[in-house]
Amino acid sequence: MKLNHPKSKMAFEPSPGWFLGPFDIYDREESLGEKLNEYDPLESDQLQNLFDEYFFKESGCATKHKAAMVKCLVEALSEDAYDFSIHLPNYEDEENYFFLPSSWEFSRPRYIFEQAYIASVRHWGNELKETGLELPDANQLGIEKCS
């Protein structure tokens, strides 16, 4: 069964990149960009707080959309060869309209998605388990839990 965006007939096709959406500063460099540059995304506690504030606080997602997003993320994290860098901005592409804060660099692109999974389980874990979705423990996905 195909899933549509809420209140739309457009197909809902989640990807791990959806978890980065709230951090897109395109046309907001002087407001959101400056605010997000105050944080170190490589510090797991700080990134978890940013996910709390910018992604989960007002996600407005229905349970079936949450499940689709997390299932997609689990599949990517389970695949050893998955290229997470495809979801990060390509600043050399002139058609690119997705930007992360200027100070945010990820030498290991998988890291931000690991943190997204940890935050997803914290926020949606019980709700998703009630639907029957299996949520692997972080270590099963090769994720070191944040402190």
C-alpha positions in Angstrom: 0.0 0.0 0.0 1.4 3.4 -1.0 1.5 6.1 1.6 0.7 9.7 0.7 1.8 12.9 2.3 -0.7 14.0 4.9 -3.6 15.9 3.3 -2.2 15.3 -0.2 -2.3 12.8 -3.0 1.4 13.0 -3.5 3.4 9.9 -2.7 5.3 9.9 0.6 8.7 8.4 -0.2 10.9 8.8 2.9 14.6 8.7 2.8 17.2 9.2 5.6 17.7 12.7 4.2 14.3 13.7 5.7 15.9 13.9 9.1 18.1 16.7 7.9 15.3 18.9 6.6 14.9 21.1 9.7 18.5 22.0 9.5 18.3 23.3 5.9 19.4 27.0 6.1 18.9 27.8 2.4 17.7 31.5 2.4 17.9 31.5 6.2 21.7 31.8 6.7 21.4 34.9 8.7 18.7 33.6 11.1 18.6 29.8 11.4 22.1 29.4 10.1 23.6 31.7 12.7 21.6 30.0 15.5 22.7 26.5 14.4 26.3 27.5 14.0 26.4 28.0 17.8 26.2 24.2 18.2 28.7 21.5 17.6 26.9 18.8 15.7 29.7 16.3 16.5 28.8 16.6 20.2 26.1 14.0 20.5 24.3 15.8 23.4 24.1 19.0 21.4 22.9 17.2 18.2 20.3 15.3 20.2 19.0 18.6 21.6 18.8 20.0 18.1 16.8 17.0 16.9 14.5 17.5 19.9 13.9 21.1 19.1 13.9 21.2 15.3 12.7 17.8 14.2 10.6 16.1 16.9 9.0 19.1 18.7 6.6 19.8 15.8 7.0 16.8 13.4 3.3 16.5 13.0 3.8 13.1 11.5 1.2 10.4 11.7 2.3 7.1 13.2 2.4 5.4 9.7 4.6 8.2 8.4 6.9 7.9 11.4 7.1 4.2 10.9 8.0 4.6 7.2 10.7 7.1 8.0 12.3 5.0 10.7 12.1 1.8 8.7 13.9 3.5 5.8 16.5 4.8 8.3 17.0 1.3 9.8 17.4 -0.2 6.3 20.1 2.4 5.4 21.9 1.9 8.7 21.8 -1.9 8.3 23.5 -1.7 4.9 27.3 -1.6 5.2 27.8 0.1 1.8 25.1 2.7 2.1 26.4 6.1 1.0 25.0 8.6 3.5 26.9 11.4 1.9 24.2 11.5 -0.9 21.9 13.2 1.7 24.4 15.9 2.7 24.7 19.1 0.6 26.8 19.1 -2.5 28.1 22.7 -2.5 29.7 22.3 -5.9 26.3 21.6 -7.5 24.9 24.9 -8.8 21.4 23.5 -8.6 21.8 22.7 -4.9 19.1 24.4 -2.8 19.9 22.5 0.4 22.5 23.8 2.8 23.6 22.9 6.3 25.1 25.5 8.6 28.5 26.6 7.4 30.4 25.2 10.4 28.8 21.8 10.2 31.1 19.2 8.6 30.8 15.5 8.9 34.0 13.5 8.1 31.8 10.4 8.7 28.4 11.2 7.1 26.7 8.2 8.8 27.1 9.9 12.2 24.2 12.4 11.9 21.9 9.6 10.8 23.0 7.4 13.7 22.0 10.3 16.0 18.7 10.6 14.1 18.0 7.0 14.9 18.8 7.4 18.6 16.5 10.4 18.7 13.8 8.6 16.8 13.8 5.7 19.3 13.7 8.1 22.2 10.7 10.1 20.8 8.8 7.5 18.8 10.0 4.1 20.1 7.1 3.1 22.2 4.6 4.3 19.6 6.3 2.4 16.8 6.8 -0.8 18.7 3.0 -0.8 19.3 2.5 -1.0 15.5 4.8 -4.0 15.4 7.8 -2.3 13.9 11.0 -3.9 15.1 13.5 -1.3 16.3 17.0 -2.8 16.5 19.1 -1.9 19.5 21.7 0.8 18.5 24.6 -1.6 18.8 23.0 -4.0 16.3 23.2 -1.2 13.8 26.8 -0.4 14.8 25.9 2.8 16.6 27.7 3.8 19.7 25.1 5.3 22.0 25.5 8.9 23.0 26.5 9.7 26.6 
